[in-house]
Amino acid sequence: MSAQPGAVGILAGGGPLPARVAEAAAAEGRPVFILGFDGFAEPEVINPWPHQLVRLGAAGQMLSLLRAHGCTDLVLIGPIRRPSLRSLYPDAEGARILARLGRALFAGDDGLLAALVRILGEEGFCVRGAHEFLSHAVVPPGVLGAVAPDEQAMADIRRGIEVVHALGRMDIGQGCVVQNGLVLAVEAMEGTDRMLARAGECRQPGEGGVLVKLLKPGQDKRADMPTIGPATVRNAYLAGLRGIALEAGHTLLTDRDACVAEANQAGLFLIAVTPEPLTR
């Protein structure tokens, strides 16, 4: 007989997706344990599940808890802000892992997360992507709501794809806002919502801009898959945008129905694109 799979350990940042992954894993008959990063994981999201809050620097405690709860598979999900080294206060195991991370500590987020995935694998865990549990949250190409982009919006999407791919190759960010060919804002460590607020401040006269959100070229989806939720759609509307383009097959919608309803109510388009044909 084959061995029964172990528990799924969820390393949880903010937002609702840690609970969605937990629900999907439980539906497969897998035990679940959530490690919530203190200051980022939302108590109302993780409280219904077996969980423990830990600070980012307590790697020894994290590994001990994951092993004590029989976790074999790990999922990293939910946003966290990259901490400064001074704020980590690592325990002994944390200091050892920081040393193993080496130069990746000073790389972009994708480089750091890729190194962390490698180290967790070396520690005996199988790191899996959230999309493996949330396949319903990954959408195929096409318009998702009642509004479709016009020719100008499609031109802005193509421009945005070029910009995000350039940013991604330098491991900077996953998104940008383009209005009539002008780049209003690019995403860095501040995240999508703050970028949208800046884009709103820079809005030009005429038709509103477009948010383009893509996976970075060569990015490991297990570490930081692009995510859009209803709040993103609302913030795009508040910034005066006319729509959102996300990458088909490589972006998670936290709540597809709510995102579509929000876009329809605001009169925004929501479209999943495949970048390759658009960038020829």
Secondary structure, 3 states (H helix, E strand, C coil): CCCCCCEEEEEECCCCHHHHHHHHHHHCCCCEEEEEECCCCCHHHHCCCCEEEECCCCHHHHHHHHHHCCEEEEEEECCCCCCCHHHHCCCHHHHHHHHHHHHHHHCCHHHHHHHHHHHHHHCCCEEECHHHCCHHHECCCEECCCCCCCHHHHHHHHHHHHHHHHHHHCCCCCEEEEECCEEEEECCCCCHHHHHHHHHHCCCCCCCCEEEECCCCCCCCCCCCCEECHHHHHHHHHCCCCEEEEECCCCEECCHHHHHHHHHHHCCEEEEECHHHHCC
